[in-house]
Amino acid sequence: MTLARPPRKEDRLELRLRPAERRLLDEAAQASAMSTSAFVLSHATAAAQSVLADRTHFVLPDDRWDAFVQLLERDERPQPELAAFLARPTIFRDE
């Protein structure tokens, strides 16, 4: 029986570090029984997920979730002031 190999990692990310930063990462990796590369990848990935978490999903208590869903499902109401505001020229578009 042969074991399936995990997909090969082909992308590279290079960092420029001060010697003290490198020593710190090496020591932390060793304390975690990981290679420095695995340590940095693991912690950088976790940090990236944390930064992006509020942009990809959010959690509400059940009662607040139900109120949120009700607002989404109600019939839309005309918002003439908002429509006028959105129709104004913006510096972000070429007019």
CORBELBEL-V872875 format. One record per residue. N is the residue number from 1. SS is DSSP state (helix for helix, strand for strand, loop for the rest). OMEGA is omega in degrees with one decimal (999 if undefined). D_LAST is the distance of its C-alpha to the last C-alpha in Angstrom with 1 decimal. Layout:
N,SS,OMEGA,D_LAST
N,SS,OMEGA,D_LAST
//
This chain:
1,loop,178.0,65.4
2,loop,178.5,62.4
3,loop,177.5,59.7
4,loop,177.3,56.1
5,loop,174.8,54.2
6,loop,-179.9,50.9
7,loop,-179.4,47.9
8,loop,176.6,47.7
9,loop,-176.7,45.1
10,loop,-179.9,43.3
11,loop,178.5,40.4
12,loop,174.5,41.2
13,loop,-179.2,39.9
14,loop,-179.6,41.3
15,loop,171.6,41.5
16,loop,-174.6,42.6
17,loop,167.7,45.1
18,loop,179.9,47.5
19,helix,179.7,51.1
20,helix,177.9,51.5
21,helix,178.9,48.5
22,helix,178.8,50.0
23,helix,179.3,53.4
24,helix,179.1,52.0
25,helix,178.2,50.3
26,helix,-179.7,53.4
27,helix,180.0,55.6
28,helix,178.2,53.5
29,helix,179.9,53.4
30,helix,178.9,57.2
31,helix,179.5,57.8
32,loop,-178.4,55.8
33,loop,179.6,57.7
34,loop,169.5,54.6
35,loop,178.6,53.5
36,helix,179.3,51.0
37,helix,-179.8,48.4
38,helix,179.5,49.0
39,helix,-178.6,49.0
40,helix,-179.8,45.7
41,helix,-179.0,44.1
42,helix,-176.7,45.5
43,helix,176.7,44.5
44,helix,178.1,41.0
45,helix,178.4,40.3
46,helix,178.3,41.6
47,helix,179.1,39.5
48,helix,178.2,36.3
49,helix,178.7,37.2
50,helix,179.3,37.8
51,helix,-175.4,34.4
52,helix,-173.8,32.6
53,helix,-177.8,34.9
54,helix,177.5,33.0
55,helix,-176.2,29.8
56,helix,177.0,31.7
57,loop,175.6,34.3
58,loop,-175.6,35.7
59,loop,176.9,39.1
60,loop,171.3,40.2
61,loop,-175.0,43.7
62,helix,-177.3,44.8
63,helix,178.2,44.5
64,helix,178.1,41.0
65,helix,179.9,40.0
66,helix,178.2,41.3
67,helix,178.3,39.4
68,helix,179.6,36.2
69,helix,177.5,36.8
70,helix,177.9,37.6
71,helix,178.8,34.3
72,helix,-174.1,32.5
73,helix,-178.4,34.7
74,loop,178.5,34.5
75,loop,179.6,32.6
76,loop,177.6,29.1
77,loop,178.3,28.7
78,loop,178.8,25.8
79,loop,-174.7,23.8
80,helix,179.8,22.0
81,helix,178.9,21.2
82,helix,178.5,19.6
83,helix,179.2,17.6
84,helix,179.0,16.3
85,helix,-178.2,15.6
86,helix,179.4,13.7
87,helix,-179.4,11.6
88,loop,176.0,10.4
89,loop,-179.5,7.2
90,loop,177.8,8.2
91,loop,-176.7,8.9
92,loop,178.8,9.3
93,loop,172.5,6.1
94,loop,-178.7,3.8
95,loop,999,0.0
//
